[in-house]
Amino acid sequence: MSNQAPSHLVEDSLKAALDEVRHTKTSFDIASKLLGKELGPGPLPPSSHEFHHDLTALALSVAKEGCVDETLSALAAAADVALIDEVLKHGGAAKGTTKYSGVDTELLIWIRNELHTISVDESNHSALAWRTLNWVCAVDTDACDAAKRSVLDKEKLNKAFQLRFSRFPHGNPELMERMLAAWVSIYTTQNVLHSSVEPNDVLGPTCGYDVVDEENRNDLPEESLLSLLVENVSRSAQVECRIRAVMA
């Protein structure tokens, strides 16, 4: 709000914050059921927040915490769903040994469904972050360029993926390949990374042309949670473009 963001972005950000509260509760519920004892959050440390107009700080935060972290969180949850599906389908014959091996089937199905919901929610948050960055790029090219340079160049994006999945079980390389293909497909379809725009251009960089990485999209099953995530995040630019066109 202190950066005069459009009301629809502010409203969606508040909704996303409520999603995160629900995700936290769900995560504690999952941990409690797996460990057989009640778990919950401890006291939060003191904190303070200052709000002021700084589009560069906003762009950097949105790029790192939203475009990167939220997208990778969606993929991580989807990876766990895939691991659970493997255990449910093959039981002891599932590829490798995962953290879900030996878990009661009924509990496993419940965890799978909760993680599926979290994955889709996180993809919505990722889409919101890309929409927000597209708005920033339409009003402040310096802030936009700072985010691209500091967070969103290809080498940094690939390093972020490797860091996030460095502890992922190594017994399923095919799943890792699908995760990487989804990640590459998501960030290569973002027009804001491939175009420039003059400040105060009403429609901004998202309304020019579509960048589609067909090679990476073809690596994804047509009907899968991963393909849903990729579609959800990749269309964020077009959603924001249509909103701004209507409001122009």
Salt bridges, closest charged atoms under 4 A:
GLU11 OE2 - LYS15 NZ 3.48
ASP12 OD2 - ARG131 NH1 2.99
ASP19 OD1 - ARG22 NH2 2.89
ASP19 OD2 - HIS125 NE2 2.91
GLU20 OE1 - HIS23 ND1 3.52
GLU20 OE2 - HIS125 ND1 3.02
ASP69 OD2 - LYS64 NZ 2.96
GLU70 OE1 - HIS125 ND1 3.40
ASP80 OD1 - LYS99 NZ 3.42
ASP85 OD1 - ARG112 NE 2.61
GLU86 OE2 - HIS90 NE2 3.80
ASP121 OD2 - ARG22 NH2 2.92
ASP121 OD2 - HIS23 NE2 2.93
GLU122 OE2 - HIS23 ND1 3.31
GLU122 OE2 - HIS125 ND1 3.08
ASP153 OD2 - LYS156 NZ 3.19
GLU155 OE2 - LYS159 NZ 3.34
GLU174 OE1 - LYS95 NZ 3.87
GLU240 OE2 - HIS8 NE2 3.18
GLU240 OE1 - ARG131 NE 3.20
GLU240 OE2 - ARG244 NH1 3.60
